[in-house]
Amino acid sequence: MHPFVQALQEHFIAHKNPEKAEPMARYMKNHFPFLGIQTPERRQLLKDVIQIHTLPDPKDFQIIVRELWDLPEREFQAVALDIMQKYKKHINETHIPFLEELIVTKSWWDSVDSIVPTFLGNIFLKHPELISAYIPKWIASDNIWLQRAAILFQLKYKQKMDEELLFWIIGQLHSSKEFFIQKAIGWVLREYAKTKPDVVWEYVQNNELAPLSKREAIKHIKENYGINNEKIGETLS
């Protein structure tokens, strides 16, 4: 085990809180055990370890993240993502397979949604020529988390959104019965509505989407753009 990971593990275990661990596990549908360390404390514990041991060389970051990913308690995957933020400038197109590995290992919305818009989103924005090598493959996979990644990598793009690509991706996945796919479609449309509300409103009106996706997509349009209840009802019908 990398010394930095060992120091983190020991420090975290010393601060575990069984009373908080149980409700935290329930919130995540009991997919993972927890130590009972919430986000502010987790980040402080990481800061403690960095102050004592310093942040390791960037060449070690994949080793550290993988070792943390292998530990059972969910806080270790969460702190791995905190650590990745500190190495963000070193994460580039050569790390896409590594990021794919994280997406499909111990998968749940908390880890996937931390990886995709921030890291993959930045990479594909800088290297749009790589999109065709990954996004169709993820869409065609049987893995809902890779499919969710295909939907959400443009989540933060705003004016840089590739509308044609976004709507093509949604068109490929709109009939999915998976909650996390329907929710992701609604989420990315809702975010894009902050930039181009008219485009999103027209798309939702004129394209087949699951009711959940529609509700999520137009959640804030009524309040922000004066769309009345009658129109929302018509759109959801």
Secondary structure, DSSP 8 states (H G I E B T S, - for coil): --HHHHHHHHHHHHT--HHHHHHHHHHTTTSS------HHHHHHHHHHHHHHH----GGGHHHHHHHHHHSSSHHHHHHHHHHHHHTGGG--GGGHHHHHHHHHSS--HHHHHHHIIIIIHHHHHH-GGGHHHHHHHHHHSS-HHHHHHHHHTTTT-GGG--HHHHHHHHHHHTT---HHHHHHHHHHHHHHHTT-HHHHHHHHHHS---HHHHHHHTTTHHHHH---HHHHHHHH-
